[in-house]
Amino acid sequence: MSKDRISLSQADRLLKIVGDTPSRQGAVFAVLIGINNYKDPQVPNLHAAIKDVYAIEDLLVERFSASRSRIIKLLNEEATREGILKAFQDLADNEDIGLLDPILIYYAGHGSKLALSRQTPFPISSSGRGHMLLPHDFKLEGSQSALGQGISDVGLSDYLAKIAASKSNNITVLLDCCFVGLGVRESIDTYTARGVDLPMDYGIPDSHCSGQFTRLNTHTLLTACKESRLAFETENHGLFTDALLKVLRKHDTATLSYSDLATQLALLNLPQSLSPQCEGVHQNRIIFTCESTASGVQPIQYGIYAVPKKPDTYILEAGLVHGVVNGDEFTLYLDKNLSLVIGAMVTRDIGLFETGCTIVYRNGRLPRKSQASIYAVQTLSRAGKPSFRLYVDSSDPVYSIFKKIVDNWNDDNSSAILLAGSDSANADLAIHSTSEGLIQFEVKDTACRQHGLMHMPFSDVGTEDSDRLTSILRSASRFYRYLDARRLGLAVPPQITVECFKVIPSFRQTWIPEPEGQNLNVDGTIFIELRDSGRRKDAYGYRINNTSSTQLYATVFYFDMSDFGIVPYCVPTLKPRSDLPPPREDEAWNAAVTLPANGALTIGFGDSVCPPRTYALQKNQEVDVGFLKVYLSQEYVDYSYITQSSPFQPPFRSENTSLDLLSEVERNFLKRSPAIIIPI
């Protein structure tokens, strides 16, 4: 199609439908909030919050080519509770913000903690406290009206859910404040703390306790410190913001992910009390984009280090749990952008988490220092079988098209696709063409067919659309590679059990979900019957129990057999090491243990940071099947790269997990007695 035959509005619509065009960092729309002066004289003023706002604005313009017209600043008297919440609502309503445009919310000011009881309608941490941002007109003694109230984490989460539902979950939230009790001390040493203590009798009227707590699926969150630490400022800047600016000005932001940013922050010589936190299920996205650094489009990178006194031996920081086997080949790069090849190696001594490798090719001298950064990318797998088996009848007109796509794929990728033209018995997916020139996708998985899922519910893919077909096969190959890990030979220990419950809000309309009814997991299968409930969808949560004496790291994904989407249900949160500075860059951050010994991991209820899950069917679909897959290890393994958007859908739209916020499109997908089946 020539350019002169497509209108600007059509082009914009095509970009939204196709979804393959990454969002542009330069299109970022930002709300920057800075409060030095507080109306209540009992709240101590700050010095550098407004300077930080201007510094962030300059960074967006200079490093991300942002337009100042897309940056909203709320300073001092402008940053009232009403003004801040209006700015959030405007983000959801603003038609100038495109479907995938990045959105940044930055806050520099005071934070605080609110002592809560279990009956209080706010999500509470293990310390029994909720978090609040303090706007300019906040009243320390409390208020019976909207005037003088703070902005709770429930309130903020409510607005983030609305923005994500209207635009996308390409939302970044930066909070340079702290949520720890400080009294009203003006300063500590040479620093001023960005936090105040609330009176013991501080309360919130019931009329201001509603909201929908959707947790961390709508955005990526970077905070100055964890709950028990302090965020400080000097006369010139907040320490967290200053560190953030240094990292973003120094590094290539076109390839820097949120987890990379967190690592670089931890490497700085920050005060011990400052401990930046990175949370959210999209930590592997490049900042201010929807692109993942490990999405299947870009290869997965592993670190390696040298073995002393063995010049041709290196240790690969990946093993059996990553799907690595003996004989796999890796190309070595000196830079994370994968632009400088320095050698190649073959695996020979497989461990669970690390693998001994032998160098088979070198381009010059390989670094031997332990702190040297070398990146390894798998280029050939000896896994013993293809990751994806595709059947297309050799007499079908589209067989030649798929053979060409598969041949090109197998030449360039480590995970092979096996194309069969005569025997569909062992296929994962069968493809048929129609007389109208469309593709039908037949599901061949035995469990799916037993439960009634025979075809994928998409009939709009044309036989001539080779780019889209390539994208679908690429996603299918990744999908089955990570779904079928039985070749690892690792059995789930009997001390690990999985439960599923319907969850309901425990107080009015506020999202503090609690389980209701019996465990829905019956003999390893969960049956969910969907109901036409008007504005409300049933929500579900999971509990993974560990009765052993070993603490574990658990990462949980949902594999959707209808659209090849791999949805992260729980990813360990990164936290900084306590012994900074670390010897190597990738050791700067550790992950929090998600499944404690003799304990449980909850997803979607209690004090879990993971959102509850809702389920819906596609149009004209009566049943769906998905697999819940739990990755367990005694050492932290970053499995977040497994996440995958569906190649059939416009990606990056946030799944809505609130009870009352349900889009019209999603409502139209609901049927009157269909089912979702989730084998575990």
C-alpha positions in Angstrom: 0.0 0.0 0.0 1.5 3.3 -1.0 1.7 6.2 1.4 -0.6 8.4 -0.7 -3.4 5.8 -0.3 -3.6 5.9 3.4 -4.8 8.7 5.6 -3.1 9.9 8.7 -6.0 8.7 10.8 -5.9 5.3 9.1 -2.2 5.0 9.7 -2.6 5.9 13.4 -5.4 3.2 13.7 -3.2 0.6 12.0 -0.4 1.3 14.5 -2.8 0.7 17.3 -4.2 -2.5 15.8 -0.9 -4.2 14.7 0.8 -3.3 18.0 4.2 -4.4 16.7 5.5 -0.8 16.5 7.3 -0.1 19.9 6.3 3.0 21.8 8.7 6.0 21.4 10.4 7.2 24.5 10.2 10.7 23.0 6.4 10.5 23.2 6.5 10.3 27.0 3.7 12.2 28.8 4.6 13.2 32.3 3.0 14.5 35.5 5.8 15.9 37.8 4.8 16.8 41.4 7.1 18.7 43.7 6.1 20.1 47.1 8.5 22.2 49.2 6.0 24.3 51.1 3.1 22.8 53.0 0.0 24.7 54.0 -0.2 23.1 57.5 2.6 24.7 59.6 2.8 21.4 61.5 4.2 19.7 58.4 7.9 20.6 57.9 8.8 22.2 54.6 11.3 20.7 52.3 14.0 22.4 50.2 14.8 20.6 47.0 11.6 19.0 45.7 10.9 21.7 43.1 14.5 21.6 42.0 14.1 17.9 41.4 11.0 18.4 39.3 12.8 20.8 37.0 15.8 18.4 36.8 13.5 15.5 35.8 11.9 17.8 33.2 15.2 18.7 31.7 16.2 15.1 31.6 13.1 14.1 29.7 13.7 16.8 27.2 17.4 16.3 26.8 17.7 12.5 27.0 14.3 11.3 25.8 13.4 14.1 23.3 10.2 14.7 25.2 8.2 17.8 24.4 7.7 20.3 27.2 4.1 20.6 26.1 3.5 17.0 27.2 5.0 17.6 30.7 2.6 18.8 33.4 4.3 20.3 36.6 2.4 20.7 39.8 4.4 22.7 42.3 3.6 23.7 45.9 0.1 25.3 45.9 -0.7 23.7 42.6 -0.1 20.2 44.1 -3.3 20.0 46.2 -5.1 16.7 46.6 -7.7 17.9 44.1 -5.1 19.1 41.7 -3.1 15.9 41.8 -6.1 13.6 41.3 -7.4 15.8 38.5 -4.0 15.5 36.7 -4.2 11.7 37.1 -7.8 11.6 35.7 -6.6 13.8 32.8 -4.0 11.2 31.9 -6.8 8.7 31.4 -9.0 11.1 29.4 -6.3 12.9 27.3 -6.9 11.9 23.6 -3.4 13.2 22.7 -1.9 10.3 24.6 -1.6 7.4 22.2 -2.4 3.8 23.0 1.2 2.8 23.8 2.7 6.2 24.7 4.8 6.1 27.9 3.4 7.8 30.9 5.5 9.0 33.8 4.3 10.1 37.3 7.0 11.6 39.5 6.5 12.7 43.1 8.9 14.6 45.3 7.5 15.5 48.7 6.6 14.0 52.0 5.2 10.5 52.5 3.8 8.9 55.6 2.4 5.8 57.1 -1.0 5.3 58.5 -1.6 2.8 61.3 -4.3 0.4 60.3 -6.4 -2.4 61.7 -7.4 -5.4 59.8 -10.8 -3.8 59.4 -9.4 -0.7 57.8 -10.2 -0.5 54.1 -6.6 -0.1 52.9 -4.0 -2.7 51.9 -1.6 -3.1 54.8 1.9 -4.3 55.0 3.4 -6.7 57.5 3.9 -3.8 59.8 0.2 -3.1 59.8 0.5 0.3 58.1 -0.7 1.8 54.8 1.2 4.4 52.8 0.2 7.9 51.9 1.5 10.8 49.7 1.0 14.2 51.3 -0.3 16.9 49.0 0.3 20.6 49.7 -3.0 21.0 51.5 -2.7 18.0 53.8 -3.8 18.5 57.4 -1.8 16.7 60.0 -4.6 16.5 62.5 -6.9 14.9 59.9 -10.0 16.1 58.1 -13.7 15.0 57.8 -13.8 16.2 54.1 -11.8 15.7 51.0 -9.9 18.8 51.8 -6.8 18.0 53.9 -6.7 14.3 53.0 -3.6 12.5 51.7 -3.4 10.3 48.7 -3.3 6.6 49.9 -1.7 3.8 47.9 -5.3 2.6 47.3 -6.2 5.9 45.8 -3.1 6.0 43.7 -3.7 2.4 42.5 -7.2 3.2 41.6 -6.2 6.0 39.3 -3.3 3.9 37.8 -5.9 1.2 37.0 -8.1 3.8 35.2 -5.1 5.1 33.2 -3.9 1.6 32.3 -7.4 0.6 31.1 -7.7 3.7 29.0 -4.2 3.8 27.6 -1.8 0.9 28.4 0.3 -0.3 31.3 3.3 1.5 29.9 3.3 3.6 33.1 6.3 4.5 35.3 5.9 5.8 38.8 8.9 7.4 40.6 8.4 8.2 44.3 11.2 10.3 46.0 9.7 10.1 49.5 9.6 7.6 52.4 7.0 5.9 54.5 8.6 5.5 57.8 7.8 7.2 61.1 10.1 10.1 61.8 8.2 12.2 64.3 8.4 15.8 63.0 12.1 16.1 63.1 13.3 18.7 60.7 16.5 16.9 59.7 18.9 14.1 60.5 22.5 15.1 60.4 23.0 17.1 57.1 20.0 15.6 55.4 16.3 16.4 55.6 13.9 13.4 55.6 11.0 13.4 53.1 8.5 11.9 55.5 6.5 12.8 58.6 4.8 10.8 61.3 1.1 11.0 61.7 -0.7 11.3 65.1 -1.7 8.0 66.7 -5.3 9.0 66.4 -5.2 10.0 62.8 -8.1 8.5 60.8 -9.8 8.7 57.5 -13.6 9.1 57.1 -15.4 6.1 55.7 -16.6 8.3 52.8 -13.0 8.5 51.5 -12.1 4.8 51.9 -13.2 3.5 48.6 -10.9 2.5 45.8 -9.6 -0.4 43.8 -6.2 -1.8 44.6 -4.9 -3.4 41.4 -1.3 -3.8 42.7 1.7 -3.8 40.3 0.3 -5.1 37.0 -0.6 -1.6 35.8 2.8 0.1 36.2 6.4 -0.2 37.1 7.3 1.4 40.4 10.7 2.8 41.5 10.9 4.2 45.1 13.7 5.9 47.0 13.7 3.3 49.8 12.0 0.3 51.3 9.4 0.6 54.0 11.8 0.7 56.9 14.3 3.1 55.4 14.5 6.9 54.9 14.5 9.1 51.8 16.6 12.2 52.3 17.3 15.5 50.5 20.0 18.1 50.7 19.5 21.8 50.0 20.0 21.1 46.3 18.4 17.7 45.5 16.8 14.5 46.7 19.4 11.8 47.0 17.3 9.3 45.1 16.5 11.7 42.3 20.1 12.8 42.1 21.2 9.1 41.7 18.5 8.5 39.2 19.7 11.5 37.1 23.3 10.3 37.2 22.4 6.8 35.9 20.0 8.0 33.2 22.5 10.6 31.9 25.4 8.1 31.9 23.9 5.0 30.3 22.3 4.3 26.9 18.6 4.7 27.7 17.6 3.0 24.4 18.6 -0.4 25.9 18.3 0.3 29.6 15.6 -1.7 31.4 14.0 -1.0 34.7 16.0 -3.8 36.3 19.2 -2.5 34.7 18.4 0.9 36.1 17.8 -0.6 39.6 21.2 -2.4 39.3 23.0 0.8 38.4 21.4 2.7 41.3 22.6 0.0 43.7 26.1 0.4 42.4 26.3 4.0 43.4 27.8 5.0 46.7 24.5 5.9 48.3 23.9 6.5 52.0 23.2 3.3 53.8 19.6 4.3 54.7 18.8 4.9 51.0 17.7 1.6 49.4 15.9 2.1 46.1 13.2 -0.4 45.3 12.0 -1.7 41.9 8.7 -3.4 41.7 6.2 -4.6 39.1 5.8 -7.4 36.6 7.4 -5.4 33.7 10.9 -4.8 35.2 12.5 -6.2 32.0 11.0 -3.5 29.8 13.2 -0.8 28.4 12.4 2.3 30.4 9.5 4.4 29.0 8.7 1.7 26.4 6.7 -1.5 26.0 9.8 -3.3 24.6 11.2 -6.1 26.7 15.0 -6.7 26.9 14.2 -10.4 26.9 10.9 -10.8 25.0 11.9 -13.3 22.4 12.7 -10.5 19.9 15.9 -9.8 21.7 18.0 -12.9 22.7 18.3 -13.9 26.4 21.7 -12.8 27.8 23.6 -14.7 30.5 26.7 -13.7 32.3 29.9 -15.7 32.4 33.0 -15.6 34.4 36.5 -17.1 34.1 37.8 -20.2 35.9 41.2 -19.5 37.5 44.2 -21.2 35.9 42.0 -22.7 33.1 42.3 -20.3 30.2 39.7 -21.9 28.0 37.2 -22.6 30.7 34.4 -20.3 31.7 31.3 -20.7 33.9 27.9 -19.8 32.3 25.5 -18.3 34.8 22.7 -20.6 33.6 22.0 -24.2 34.0 19.4 -27.0 33.9 16.7 -24.7 35.3 17.2 -22.4 32.3 16.8 -25.2 29.8 20.6 -25.5 29.1 21.9 -28.9 28.2 25.3 -30.3 27.2 26.5 -29.4 23.8 24.6 -26.1 23.6 26.6 -23.3 21.8 26.8 -19.7 23.0 28.2 -16.6 21.3 30.1 -14.2 23.6 29.8 -10.4 23.5 31.7 -7.7 25.3 28.8 -5.3 25.5 25.1 -5.6 26.4 24.1 -4.2 23.0 25.6 -7.4 21.5 27.6 -5.4 18.9 31.1 -6.8 19.6 31.6 -10.6 19.3 34.6 -11.8 21.2 34.2 -15.6 21.1 32.1 -18.7 21.3 31.8 -21.6 23.7 30.1 -25.0 24.2 28.5 -26.3 27.4 30.1 -29.4 28.8 29.3 -29.7 32.6 25.7 -28.9 33.4 24.6 -27.8 36.8 21.2 -26.6 38.1 22.2 -22.9 38.0 25.7 -22.8 36.5 27.4 -24.6 33.6 31.0 -25.3 32.8 31.9 -24.3 29.2 34.9 -24.6 26.9 35.9 -21.8 24.5 35.9 -23.0 20.9 36.5 -19.7 19.2 38.0 -16.4 20.3 38.3 -13.0 18.6 41.3 -11.6 20.4 41.9 -11.9 24.1 39.0 -12.8 26.4 38.7 -10.9 29.7 39.7 -13.0 32.6 38.9 -10.7 35.5 36.0 -11.8 37.7 34.3 -8.4 37.5 34.5 -8.2 33.7 31.1 -8.1 32.0 30.8 -10.7 29.2 27.4 -11.6 27.8 26.6 -15.0 26.4 23.7 -15.7 23.9 22.6 -19.2 23.0 22.9 -19.8 19.3 22.4 -23.6 19.1 20.5 -25.9 21.4 21.0 -29.7 21.7 17.9 -30.1 23.8 17.1 -33.4 22.0 13.7 -32.3 20.5 12.2 -29.3 18.8 10.4 -26.8 21.1 7.4 -26.7 18.8 5.8 -29.2 16.4 3.7 -27.7 13.6 1.5 -29.6 11.2 0.5 -28.3 7.8 -0.9 -30.8 5.3 1.5 -31.0 2.4 -1.4 -30.6 0.0 -2.6 -27.4 1.6 -1.7 -24.3 -0.6 -0.1 -22.7 2.5 2.4 -25.5 3.1 5.1 -23.9 1.0 4.6 -20.6 2.8 5.1 -22.1 6.2 8.0 -24.3 5.1 9.8 -21.1 4.0 9.1 -19.4 7.3 10.2 -22.4 9.3 13.4 -23.0 7.3 14.4 -19.3 7.9 13.6 -19.6 11.6 15.5 -22.8 12.1 18.6 -21.3 10.4 18.7 -18.3 12.8 17.4 -19.6 16.1 18.4 -22.1 18.8 14.9 -23.4 19.4 13.8 -25.4 16.4 10.3 -25.8 14.8 9.5 -29.2 13.3 7.2 -28.9 10.3 5.2 -32.1 9.5 3.2 -32.4 6.3 1.8 -35.9 6.6 1.5 -36.9 10.3 -0.3 -34.7 12.8 -0.3 -37.2 15.7 2.4 -35.5 17.7 1.9 -31.9 16.6 1.3 -29.0 19.0 -0.6 -27.0 16.5 -2.2 -27.7 13.1 -2.8 -25.1 10.5 -5.4 -25.1 7.7 -6.3 -22.6 5.1 -9.8 -21.7 4.1 -11.2 -20.9 0.7 -11.5 -17.3 1.8 -7.7 -17.1 2.2 -7.7 -17.2 6.0 -5.8 -19.4 8.5 -7.4 -21.7 11.0 -5.4 -22.7 14.1 -6.2 -26.2 15.4 -5.1 -27.0 19.0 -3.5 -30.5 19.2 -2.7 -30.6 22.9 -4.3 -33.6 24.4 -5.4 -31.9 27.7 -6.9 -29.0 25.7 -8.9 -31.3 23.5 -10.2 -33.3 26.4 -11.6 -30.2 27.9 -13.1 -29.0 24.6 -10.6 -26.5 23.3 -10.2 -27.6 19.7 -9.4 -24.3 17.9 -7.8 -21.0 18.7 -10.5 -18.3 18.5 -8.9 -16.2 15.7 -10.0 -16.1 12.1 -8.6 -12.8 10.8 -5.1 -13.9 9.8 -4.6 -14.0 6.1 -2.6 -16.6 4.2 -0.5 -13.9 2.5 0.3 -12.0 5.8 3.8 -13.5 6.1 5.0 -11.0 8.7 2.1 -11.8 11.0 2.4 -15.5 10.5 6.1 -15.3 11.3 5.3 -13.4 14.5 2.7 -16.0 15.5 5.1 -19.0 14.9 7.9 -17.2 16.8 5.6 -16.7 19.7 4.4 -20.3 19.5 7.9 -21.6 19.5 8.8 -19.7 22.7 5.4 -20.6 24.2 5.9 -24.4 23.9 9.6 -24.2 24.8 8.9 -22.8 28.2 5.6 -24.7 28.7 7.2 -28.1 28.1 10.0 -28.4 30.6 9.4 -32.0 31.4 12.7 -32.9 29.8 14.4 -31.3 32.8 13.4 -34.4 34.9 12.7 -32.3 38.0 9.6 -33.5 40.0 7.6 -31.1 42.1 8.3 -32.0 45.8 5.2 -33.2 47.7 5.7 -30.4 50.2 4.6 -27.9 47.6 0.8 -27.6 47.0 -1.3 -25.0 45.0 -4.7 -23.8 46.0 -7.1 -21.5 44.1 -9.9 -19.4 45.5 -12.5 -17.0 44.4 -11.6 -13.7 46.1 -13.9 -10.8 47.2 -13.2 -7.4 48.6 -13.3 -7.6 52.4 -14.6 -4.0 52.8 -17.1 -2.2 50.6 -15.6 -1.6 47.1 -12.0 -1.4 48.2 -9.5 -3.9 47.0 -8.2 -5.8 50.0 -9.3 -9.2 48.6 -9.8 -12.2 50.8 -10.5 -15.8 49.8 -14.1 -17.0 49.6 -15.3 -20.6 49.5 -13.4 -23.9 49.0 -10.2 -24.6 47.2 -11.0 -24.9 43.4 -7.9 -27.0 42.6 -9.3 -30.5 42.3 -6.7 -33.2 41.4 -4.5 -30.7 39.7 -7.2 -29.0 37.6 -9.1 -25.8 38.3 -12.5 -25.3 36.6 -13.8 -21.7 36.5 -17.3 -21.1 35.3 -17.8 -17.6 33.9 -21.0 -15.8 34.5 -22.6 -12.8 32.8 -22.3 -10.4 35.8 -22.9 -7.1 34.2 -20.2 -4.7 35.5 -18.4 -7.3 37.6 -16.1 -10.2 36.9 -15.3 -12.8 39.4 -11.7 -12.5 40.6 -9.4 -15.3 41.7 -6.3 -15.7 43.8 -3.8 -18.5 44.5 -1.9 -19.8 47.4 1.2 -21.8 47.0 2.1 -23.7 50.2 5.5 -24.8 51.3 5.6 -27.3 54.2 9.3 -28.0 53.8 12.1 -26.4 55.9 13.7 -24.8 52.8 12.9 -21.3 51.7 12.3 -21.0 47.9 12.1 -18.5 45.1 8.8 -18.9 43.2 8.0 -17.4 39.9 4.5 -18.1 38.6 3.2 -17.8 35.0 -0.1 -18.4 33.3 0.2 -20.0 29.8 -2.9 -19.2 27.8 -3.4 -22.0 25.2 -5.9 -19.8 23.2 -3.5 -17.0 22.2 0.1 -18.0 23.2 0.2 -15.3 25.9 2.5 -16.0 28.9 1.3 -13.8 31.8 3.4 -13.3 34.9 1.3 -13.9 38.0 4.2 -13.5 40.5 7.8 -12.3 39.9 10.2 -11.9 42.9 10.8 -8.2 43.8 14.4 -6.9 43.5 16.0 -5.5 46.6 19.5 -4.0 47.1 22.3 -6.0 48.6 23.3 -5.0 52.1 27.1 -5.3 51.4 27.4 -2.7 48.7 29.4 -2.0 46.7 29.3 -5.5 45.1 32.1 -7.0 43.2 30.1 -7.3 40.0 27.4 -5.4 38.4 24.9 -8.3 38.3 25.3 -8.9 42.1 24.1 -5.4 43.0 20.6 -6.5 43.7 19.1 -9.6 45.2 15.5 -10.9 45.0 13.2 -11.2 48.0 12.3 -14.8 48.9 8.7 -15.4 47.8 8.0 -18.8 49.3 9.3 -19.0 52.9 10.0 -22.2 54.7 6.8 -23.6 56.3 5.0 -20.7 54.8 2.9 -19.7 51.8 2.9 -17.3 48.8 -0.4 -15.6 48.1 -1.3 -14.2 44.8 -4.2 -11.8 44.6 -5.3 -11.6 48.2 -4.0 -10.7 51.7 -1.0 -8.5 51.7 0.3 -9.9 48.3 1.7 -7.3 45.9 0.5 -9.6 43.1 -2.9 -8.7 41.7 -6.0 -11.0 41.7 -6.8 -12.5 38.3 -9.9 -12.2 36.2 -10.7 -14.4 33.2 -12.7 -13.8 30.0 -13.3 -15.6 26.8 -12.8 -14.4 23.3 -15.8 -13.7 21.0 -17.5 -17.0 19.9 -15.4 -19.0 22.3 -17.1 -21.4 24.8 -14.1 -22.8 26.6 -10.5 -21.8 27.3 -7.6 -23.7 28.7 -4.5 -22.4 30.4 -1.6 -23.9 32.4 -0.4 -22.5 35.7 3.3 -23.0 35.8 5.4 -22.5 39.0 9.2 -22.2 38.8 10.8 -23.1 42.1 14.5 -22.8 43.0 16.6 -22.5 46.1 18.7 -19.8 44.5 17.2 -16.8 42.7 16.7 -17.3 39.0 15.4 -14.5 36.8 12.6 -16.0 34.8 10.9 -12.7 33.9 12.1 -13.0 30.3 9.6 -15.8 29.8 6.7 -13.2 29.7 5.1 -12.9 26.3 2.3 -10.9 24.9 -0.2 -12.6 22.6 0.7 -12.3 18.9 -3.0 -12.2 18.1 -3.9 -9.2 20.3 -2.9 -5.6 20.5 -0.3 -5.9 23.3 0.5 -4.1 26.5 -3.1 -3.4 27.5 -3.3 -3.9 31.2 -5.5 -6.7 32.5 -8.1 -5.1 34.6 -8.3 -6.8 37.9 -10.7 -4.5 39.8 -14.2 -5.5 40.6 -16.0 -2.5 39.2 -13.7 -1.4 36.3 -14.6 -3.5 33.3 -14.3 -2.3 29.7 -17.2 -2.7 27.3 -15.0 -4.9 25.1 -14.3 -7.3 27.9 -18.0 -7.4 28.8 -18.8 -8.4 25.3 -16.4 -11.4 25.6 -18.3 -12.9 28.5 -20.7 -15.8 27.8 -23.4 -17.2 30.0 -22.0 -20.6 31.1 -18.6 -21.0 29.5 -15.6 -22.2 31.4 -11.9 -21.7 31.9 -9.9 -24.8 32.7 -6.5 -24.4 34.3 -4.4 -27.6 34.7 -1.5 -27.2 37.1 
